[in-house]
Structure formats: C-alpha cells, structure tokens
C-alpha cells in the first residue's frame, strides 16, 4: 500500500511564508555604498566626515550607508573617473577637473550650480612650510626663486596644488603690477629650484618632511597646518603677502549614481559638507569654511591673507588650463626635467 505524501507542518508553512515576505524587505535594506574619489591631501578630512555622515543618515532614514575613499593627485583622480572608475561623487581641489568630467558627459555642465558657493563647501590657499628658524629667510614668492633655495612642489600636470602653486606665483607678479613676461621669468626660476616633482600633494609632503629634501614646501594651507600639528616645532608656516584662492569643488557622478540607485544618498552626502557638523569638521582640518558662525568659532586657524582668484587673473580655469597646463603649454615650455 502506497503511503500518502507527508504534508508540511503548520509551523514550517508559516516559516516559509515569513521568509518569502521578508526577502524583498531584506533586499531593500541592503547597505547603500558610495565611492568618494578625492584629491591627495583630503584623506584625513573624509576619514572624519564619513562616519559622522553615516550616523546622521542612519538616524534620519534607518539606512546603513558605506562610504569608500580613493585619493591621489586631483587631475590623476579625475582622469581615473573619466576612464571608468565608478565614483559616486568627486571632491576635488579645482573646478577644472570636474569641468573635464562634464565634457565627458559624466556630470552635468551646470554642476557648479547644483550646490551652494559654486559647489565648493571649503576653500584654502597656498602657503609655505619651511624648516625651523626659516634658515633661508623665505617670506615671499620671489624668495623661492633665489639661487640655492630648494622648493618642493607637486607636479602641476597631475596635482591640483601644484597647479595652484604655479598660478599663485605667476599671479603674485601680476598683482603687484608686473607683466606676463616677468611672471613667466619668476615661475621659470622657481621651477628650476624644484629638486623632485612628485605626482601628488601628499607625496610632496613626504618628500619634504620625511625624506628631508628641500628648504620649503608649497602646498595648501590646511596641509601645512596639519603637518605642523603632527611634527610640532620642526617646521614653521610662512604666509606670503598674497596668494590664490583655492576652492574645493564637489559633484555627483550622474551616470554612476543612477546606475546604482544611490542618487539621493550621494546628494545628501555632499549637502552634509555644508551642514554645521560638516563645516566644523572642515574647520578642524584647517580648511576655510562657508559658514560664518563656524568661521568665527575657528578664527584662530586662519591668518588674514590677500587672495586673488583664477577668474580674476587668468580668465577662469578653462583658459588657464589651455594656456598653462595643456601639452605644449607654458609649463611644458618652462620646466626642464632634471
């Protein structure tokens, strides 16, 4: 006699039904993930920002979010995104790199209008880090061009701070009434004093501080202040009479966030940089911030300095890039690799 098939128990049926009901919910509750592709010396900044944003996002939405970081020379990073690195957002140190991504169709042409302050929540400027006692008496851009002075600057072809340094030195001549030929002559002499041209700002900092090469490092104000905090009295920060305003623009990579369904998270992440919490973290990293209240609170971090802009002296980033940094431009003409 054939035995009747065994029927599942009521408990098993309930368990199976509950599992079927919860699968879609589990799928929806999967962690969201963002990749922030950023410039070299912003590593510590976003290492501090990411967990604070993630906690804030979890509190507001109940969603767990994972934020990964990628860092290198700003222009090198932008090219990696253009070549296929799937960044959710880019947080760069110059608009030119994001303009290139817009030209490739990865971000909208009006990206600078998507967030406040030309989509730049922070800004900085270029200053000098010198060895204790400033033995070469470096006080101004002209001093970097003197015979016997060794200056560490990252490569303007690959690093945003190298590009800002070049333009700051060039602009320092124009601001005091000099002409283009005089500016070219000063920048040529400065780069003759560069013993090694590192690809990114952090590598240049290592060359100066750990390899002990050079009499001065020129880089972002926030970078030299962090070095000073870490290494104490081994170095001094020197502010030239004038320098360039160096914005840190941000953008959502549209194709990637739409492909991965994380547009709202990516947008919220960049908006968080403008929040009081995001601005305070930036200020603690010696970045100049947009919030008047936070700027006032951290006023001791910022020495007054006269700043000029890329738009003011160079006609904007696209024009500066074409004239100075494209292949065959001014930088290629003046710099002779050692």
Secondary structure, DSSP 8 states (H G I E B T S, - for coil): ---------HHHHHHHHHHHHHHHHHHHTS-EEEEEEEEGGGHHHHHHHHHHHHHHHHHHHS--EEEEEEEE-HHHHHHHHHTT---SEEE-S-HHHHHHHHHTTSS-TTGGGSSHHHHEEEEEEEEEEEETT-TT---SGGGGGSTT--EE---TTT-HHHHHHHHHHHHHHHHTT--HHHHHHHHHHHHHT-S---SSHHHHHHHHHTS---SEEEEEHHHHHHHHHHHGGGEEEE--SEEEEEEEEEEE-HHHHHHHT-HHHHHHHHHHTTSHHHHHHHHHTT-EES-HHHHHHTGGG----EEE-HHHHHSSHHHHIIIIISTTSHHHHH----
